[in-house]
Amino acid sequence: MDFSFTEEQKMLRSTVRAFANKELEPIAAQIDETMEFPYESWRKIAELGLPGIIFPEEYGGSGGGPIEFTIVVEELARVCAATSLTYVCVGLAGKPLFRFSNEDQRQRFVTPVAKGEKLICFALTEPGAGSDATAIQTTAKRQNGGYVINGNKIFITNGGVADIAVVFATLDKSKRHKGITAFIVEKGTPGFSVGKLEHKLGMRASSTAELIFEDCFVPEANRLGGEGEGFKVAIEAIDSSRVSVAAQALGIAQAAFDKALAYAKERQQFGQPIANFQAIQWMLADMATKIESIRLLTYRAAYLDQNHLPSLKESCMAKVFAPQAALFVADKAVQIFGGYGYIKEYPIERYFRDVRICSIYEGTDEMQRMTIARQLMQEG
């Protein structure tokens, strides 16, 4: 099977890499420290047309697919993982927005998201509903041509900066997943507010916030899909987004390896570069092997998705393996840098912090293994 990029994909990778090196690298450490959302960087990302990669041209996109999206995520994460996370949300929330929206909703919401004019978030997680999405407590009640939503969401990526939220609420808790419905809620809607902003270990320049809904009225025109289809909307979104998280881990791992290799060649101890020592060489060899394994799993899953082939098992494998392998790479990079790897003067400690969340969001390692096992049982 040939995983070589097309000329257009190679050009995309080169363009995003050059952009990230020029625009993101100089500010990555600063926005990590200050937790400042990089609005100006996002404006430039929009100018490149990157938010529209996965959307059709008629809605402001460029008609690309999972492979192109994966390339962009990897290249952004290689320089600034927090910025890549903002971008991942375009896929996580934007794909189901397009998939389940009607024509009016596509014109009002998909087009500005594709053009990068509006930021979007995916509001599913609650204090008592993480891996078990069927346990959500946020309610929606029919009222006068729409719905009144009450409840709160936590750990919502882009939550503090999003213009549009894809929100999941239940019309009937007794129906579990069959009672869940998805809604499009716009910033500024009465009863919709941002609560606590999270102070995080990593991905610090990505806004993570609590969203609060207090008698928030949403018109029926803003319902996404049919009543009771919300769980399907959520699962399809998460399924398609797993590869993006693997791509994030890949980008972070590649950055950590590149810095460690360069440092090992320059750092002198006992009268020679530490790269000459077998202990360091073996670390680098293991790191490079892990990275290639991540890359093969990730792009194979993206290839299957792009060609409309079954990819659930493969995407779960990439999602569970990539963060663990990337954490190994980041850890070894810290070791190669020694004390310098533990201080903020160098980006190595940031890579180590940023990659840890990749084993948790978009489905924990444990959930991925359960899905992989179920697929294996069905195949057997």
C-alpha positions as CSV (number, residue, x, y, z in Angstrom):
1,M,0.0,0.0,0.0
2,D,1.4,3.4,-1.0
3,F,1.2,6.2,1.5
4,S,3.2,8.6,-0.5
5,F,1.8,12.1,-0.6
6,T,0.5,13.6,-3.9
7,E,2.2,16.8,-5.2
8,E,-0.6,18.8,-3.8
9,Q,-0.3,17.2,-0.4
10,K,3.4,17.8,-0.4
11,M,2.8,21.5,-1.2
12,L,0.3,21.7,1.6
13,R,2.8,20.3,4.0
14,S,5.5,22.7,2.9
15,T,3.2,25.7,3.1
16,V,1.9,24.8,6.6
17,R,5.4,24.0,7.9
18,A,6.8,27.3,6.6
19,F,3.9,29.2,8.1
20,A,4.2,27.4,11.5
21,N,8.0,28.1,11.6
22,K,7.6,31.7,10.8
23,E,4.4,32.7,12.7
24,L,3.9,30.2,15.5
25,E,7.4,29.2,16.7
26,P,8.3,32.8,17.9
27,I,5.2,33.0,20.1
28,A,4.7,29.4,21.2
29,A,6.5,29.6,24.5
30,Q,5.0,33.0,25.3
31,I,1.4,32.0,24.8
32,D,2.0,28.8,26.7
33,E,3.1,30.9,29.6
34,T,0.4,33.5,29.5
35,M,-2.4,31.1,28.3
36,E,-3.3,33.8,25.7
37,F,-5.3,32.7,22.8
38,P,-3.5,33.6,19.5
39,Y,-6.2,35.4,17.7
40,E,-3.8,37.0,15.2
41,S,-2.3,33.6,14.4
42,W,-5.7,32.2,13.8
43,R,-6.5,35.1,11.5
44,K,-3.4,34.2,9.4
45,I,-4.4,30.5,9.5
46,A,-7.8,31.5,8.0
47,E,-6.1,33.6,5.3
48,L,-4.2,30.4,4.3
49,G,-7.6,28.7,3.9
50,L,-6.7,26.0,6.4
51,P,-10.0,25.9,8.3
52,G,-11.8,25.1,5.1
53,I,-9.7,22.1,4.1
54,I,-12.4,19.5,4.8
55,F,-15.4,21.5,3.5
56,P,-16.7,21.6,0.0
57,E,-15.8,24.7,-2.1
58,E,-19.4,25.9,-2.3
59,Y,-19.3,26.5,1.5
60,G,-16.0,28.2,1.6
61,G,-13.7,25.2,1.7
62,S,-11.2,23.5,-0.6
63,G,-12.7,20.0,-0.8
64,G,-9.9,18.2,0.9
65,G,-10.2,15.1,3.1
66,P,-8.8,13.4,6.2
67,I,-5.3,13.1,4.8
68,E,-5.1,16.8,4.1
69,F,-6.5,17.6,7.6
70,T,-4.1,15.2,9.2
71,I,-1.1,16.9,7.4
72,V,-2.2,20.3,8.7
73,V,-2.7,19.0,12.3
74,E,0.7,17.3,12.4
75,E,2.6,20.4,11.1
76,L,0.8,22.8,13.4
77,A,1.4,20.5,16.4
78,R,5.1,20.2,15.5
79,V,5.5,23.9,16.4
80,C,2.6,24.8,18.7
81,A,0.3,22.0,19.9
82,A,-2.1,24.4,21.5
83,T,-2.8,26.0,18.1
84,S,-3.2,22.6,16.6
85,L,-5.9,21.8,19.2
86,T,-7.9,24.8,18.1
87,Y,-7.6,23.6,14.6
88,V,-8.7,20.0,15.5
89,C,-11.9,21.5,16.8
90,V,-12.8,22.6,13.3
91,G,-12.9,18.9,12.5
92,L,-14.4,17.6,15.7
93,A,-17.3,20.1,15.7
94,G,-17.3,21.2,12.0
95,K,-17.6,17.8,10.5
96,P,-20.9,16.9,12.3
97,L,-22.1,20.5,11.7
98,F,-21.8,19.9,8.0
99,R,-22.9,16.3,8.0
100,F,-26.2,16.8,9.8
101,S,-27.0,20.4,8.9
102,N,-29.6,21.6,6.4
103,E,-28.9,24.1,3.6
104,D,-29.9,27.1,5.7
105,Q,-27.6,26.0,8.5
106,R,-24.7,25.4,6.2
107,Q,-25.0,28.9,4.8
108,R,-25.3,30.4,8.3
109,F,-22.8,28.3,10.2
110,V,-20.6,26.1,8.0
111,T,-19.5,28.8,5.6
112,P,-18.1,31.2,8.3
113,V,-16.4,28.2,10.1
114,A,-14.8,27.1,6.8
115,K,-13.6,30.6,6.1
116,G,-12.1,30.9,9.6
117,E,-14.4,33.8,10.4
118,K,-16.0,32.0,13.3
119,L,-14.5,29.6,15.9
120,I,-16.5,26.5,16.9
121,C,-16.6,24.2,19.9
122,F,-18.0,20.8,20.6
123,A,-19.9,20.8,23.9
124,L,-20.5,17.3,25.1
125,T,-18.5,16.6,28.3
126,E,-20.2,17.2,31.7
127,P,-19.0,16.6,35.3
128,G,-20.8,13.3,35.4
129,A,-20.5,12.4,31.7
130,G,-17.1,11.9,30.3
131,S,-16.5,8.5,28.6
132,D,-20.2,7.7,29.2
133,A,-21.8,10.3,26.9
134,T,-25.2,8.7,27.5
135,A,-25.2,10.1,31.1
136,I,-25.4,13.8,30.2
137,Q,-27.7,15.8,32.4
138,T,-28.1,19.0,30.4
139,T,-31.8,19.1,29.4
140,A,-33.7,20.6,26.5
141,K,-37.4,21.2,26.7
142,R,-39.7,22.0,23.8
143,Q,-41.1,25.5,24.0
144,N,-42.7,27.9,21.5
145,G,-41.0,26.9,18.3
146,G,-37.8,25.9,19.9
147,Y,-36.1,24.5,23.0
148,V,-35.0,25.7,26.4
149,I,-31.6,24.3,27.5
150,N,-30.4,24.1,31.1
151,G,-27.2,22.6,32.3
152,N,-23.4,23.0,32.1
153,K,-20.5,21.5,30.1
154,I,-16.9,21.3,31.2
155,F,-13.5,20.9,29.6
156,I,-14.8,22.4,26.4
157,T,-11.9,23.1,24.0
158,N,-12.3,26.6,22.4
159,G,-15.1,27.1,25.0
160,G,-13.9,30.6,26.0
161,V,-13.4,31.9,22.4
162,A,-16.0,30.0,20.3
163,D,-18.6,31.9,18.3
164,I,-20.6,28.7,17.7
165,A,-21.2,25.7,20.0
166,V,-22.5,22.3,19.0
167,V,-24.3,21.5,22.2
168,F,-25.8,18.1,23.3
169,A,-28.8,17.9,25.6
170,T,-31.4,15.3,26.4
171,L,-35.1,15.6,25.8
172,D,-35.7,12.6,28.0
173,K,-33.2,11.2,30.4
174,S,-35.0,7.9,30.7
175,K,-34.3,7.2,27.0
176,R,-30.5,7.4,27.6
177,H,-28.8,7.8,24.2
178,K,-32.1,7.9,22.3
179,G,-33.1,11.1,24.1
180,I,-30.0,13.1,23.2
181,T,-30.4,15.9,20.6
182,A,-27.8,18.3,19.2
183,F,-28.2,22.0,18.9
184,I,-26.3,25.0,17.4
185,V,-25.9,27.7,20.0
186,E,-24.5,31.0,19.1
187,K,-22.3,33.3,21.3
188,G,-24.5,36.0,22.8
189,T,-27.6,33.9,23.0
190,P,-29.4,34.9,26.3
191,G,-28.8,32.3,28.9
192,F,-25.6,31.0,27.4
193,S,-22.4,32.1,29.2
194,V,-18.8,31.0,29.7
195,G,-17.9,29.9,33.2
196,K,-14.6,28.7,34.6
197,L,-11.5,28.9,32.4
198,E,-9.3,25.9,33.1
199,H,-5.6,26.4,34.2
200,K,-4.0,23.4,32.5
201,L,-0.8,21.3,32.6
202,G,-0.3,21.6,28.8
203,M,-2.0,23.0,25.7
204,R,-2.2,26.1,27.7
205,A,-2.9,28.6,24.9
206,S,-5.9,26.6,23.8
207,S,-9.0,27.9,25.6
208,T,-10.7,25.2,27.8
209,A,-13.8,26.4,29.6
210,E,-17.0,25.6,31.3
211,L,-20.2,26.5,29.4
212,I,-23.3,27.4,31.3
213,F,-26.9,27.2,30.0
214,E,-29.6,28.9,32.1
215,D,-33.0,28.9,30.4
216,C,-31.2,29.3,27.1
217,F,-33.8,29.4,24.3
218,V,-32.6,27.9,21.0
219,P,-35.0,28.1,18.0
220,E,-36.0,24.9,16.2
221,A,-34.0,26.2,13.2
222,N,-30.9,25.7,15.2
223,R,-31.5,22.0,16.0
224,L,-28.8,19.9,14.3
225,G,-30.3,16.8,12.9
226,G,-33.5,15.2,14.2
227,E,-34.7,14.8,17.8
228,G,-32.9,11.9,19.4
229,E,-30.1,11.9,16.8
230,G,-27.6,13.7,19.1
231,F,-25.8,10.6,20.2
232,K,-25.2,9.6,16.6
233,V,-23.9,13.1,15.9
234,A,-21.5,12.9,18.8
235,I,-20.2,9.4,18.1
236,E,-19.6,10.1,14.4
237,A,-17.7,13.3,15.3
238,I,-15.5,11.5,17.9
239,D,-14.9,8.6,15.6
240,S,-13.7,10.8,12.8
241,S,-11.5,13.0,15.1
242,R,-9.4,10.2,16.6
243,V,-6.9,10.4,13.8
244,S,-6.4,14.1,14.4
245,V,-5.3,13.4,18.0
246,A,-2.8,10.8,16.7
247,A,-1.6,13.5,14.3
248,Q,-1.1,15.9,17.2
249,A,1.0,13.3,19.1
250,L,3.0,12.7,15.9
251,G,3.8,16.4,15.4
252,I,4.8,16.8,19.1
253,A,7.0,13.6,18.9
254,Q,8.7,14.8,15.7
255,A,9.5,18.1,17.3
256,A,10.9,16.5,20.4
257,F,13.1,14.2,18.3
258,D,14.4,16.9,16.0
259,K,15.4,19.0,18.9
260,A,17.0,16.1,20.8
261,L,19.0,14.9,17.7
262,A,20.3,18.4,17.1
263,Y,21.2,18.9,20.7
264,A,23.0,15.5,21.0
265,K,25.2,16.5,18.0
266,E,26.1,19.8,19.6
267,R,26.4,19.0,23.3
268,Q,29.9,18.2,24.4
269,Q,30.8,15.9,27.3
270,F,34.1,14.1,27.9
271,G,35.6,15.8,24.9
272,Q,33.0,14.7,22.3
273,P,29.4,15.2,21.3
274,I,27.1,13.1,23.4
275,A,25.6,11.7,20.1
276,N,28.8,9.6,20.0
277,F,27.8,7.6,23.1
278,Q,25.9,4.4,22.5
279,A,23.4,5.2,25.3
280,I,22.3,8.3,23.4
281,Q,22.3,6.6,20.1
282,W,20.0,3.9,21.3
283,M,17.6,6.5,22.7
284,L,17.5,8.2,19.4
285,A,17.0,5.0,17.5
286,D,14.1,4.0,19.7
287,M,12.6,7.5,19.4
288,A,12.8,7.4,15.6
289,T,11.3,3.9,15.5
290,K,8.4,5.0,17.6
291,I,7.7,8.1,15.4
292,E,7.7,6.0,12.2
293,S,5.2,3.6,13.9
294,I,3.0,6.5,14.8
295,R,3.2,7.9,11.3
296,L,2.3,4.6,9.6
297,L,-0.7,4.0,11.9
298,T,-2.0,7.5,11.7
299,Y,-1.8,8.0,7.9
300,R,-3.1,4.5,7.3
301,A,-6.2,5.3,9.3
302,A,-6.5,8.6,7.4
303,Y,-6.1,6.9,4.1
304,L,-8.9,4.4,4.9
305,D,-11.2,7.2,6.0
306,Q,-10.4,9.3,2.9
307,N,-11.2,6.3,0.7
308,H,-14.5,5.5,2.5
309,L,-13.1,2.2,3.8
310,P,-13.8,0.8,7.3
311,S,-11.4,2.5,9.7
312,L,-12.8,2.3,13.2
313,K,-10.3,-0.3,14.5
314,E,-7.4,1.4,12.8
315,S,-8.3,4.9,14.0
316,C,-8.6,3.6,17.6
317,M,-5.2,1.8,17.2
318,A,-3.6,5.1,16.1
319,K,-5.3,7.0,18.9
320,V,-4.2,4.6,21.6
321,F,-0.6,4.1,20.4
322,A,0.4,7.5,19.2
323,P,0.1,9.4,22.5
324,Q,1.9,6.6,24.4
325,A,4.7,6.5,21.9
326,A,5.0,10.3,21.7
327,L,5.2,10.5,25.5
328,F,8.1,8.0,25.3
329,V,9.8,10.2,22.7
330,A,9.2,13.4,24.7
331,D,10.5,11.7,27.9
332,K,13.7,10.6,26.1
333,A,14.2,14.1,24.7
334,V,14.1,15.4,28.3
335,Q,16.6,12.8,29.3
336,I,19.0,13.7,26.4
337,F,18.7,17.4,27.3
338,G,19.3,16.6,30.9
339,G,18.7,19.6,33.2
340,Y,18.2,21.8,30.3
341,G,15.2,19.7,29.3
342,Y,13.5,20.5,32.6
343,I,13.6,24.3,32.3
344,K,11.4,26.6,30.2
345,E,14.3,28.1,28.3
346,Y,14.0,25.1,26.0
347,P,10.7,23.8,24.4
348,I,11.3,20.2,25.5
349,E,9.4,20.4,28.8
350,R,6.5,22.0,26.8
351,Y,6.3,19.0,24.5
352,F,6.3,16.7,27.5
353,R,3.4,18.6,29.1
354,D,1.4,19.0,25.9
355,V,1.4,15.4,24.7
356,R,0.0,14.0,27.9
357,I,-3.6,15.0,27.3
358,C,-3.7,13.1,24.0
359,S,-4.2,9.9,25.9
360,I,-7.3,11.4,27.5
361,Y,-9.4,13.6,25.2
362,E,-11.4,12.3,22.2
363,G,-11.7,9.0,24.1
364,T,-9.4,7.6,26.7
365,D,-6.9,4.8,26.1
366,E,-9.2,2.4,27.9
367,M,-12.1,3.3,25.7
368,Q,-10.0,2.8,22.6
369,R,-8.9,-0.6,23.7
370,M,-12.5,-1.6,24.4
371,T,-13.5,-0.6,20.8
372,I,-10.5,-2.4,19.3
373,A,-11.3,-5.5,21.2
374,R,-15.0,-5.4,20.0
375,Q,-13.8,-5.1,16.4
376,L,-11.4,-8.0,16.8
377,M,-14.2,-10.2,18.2
378,Q,-16.5,-9.3,15.3
379,E,-13.8,-10.1,12.8
380,G,-13.1,-13.4,14.5
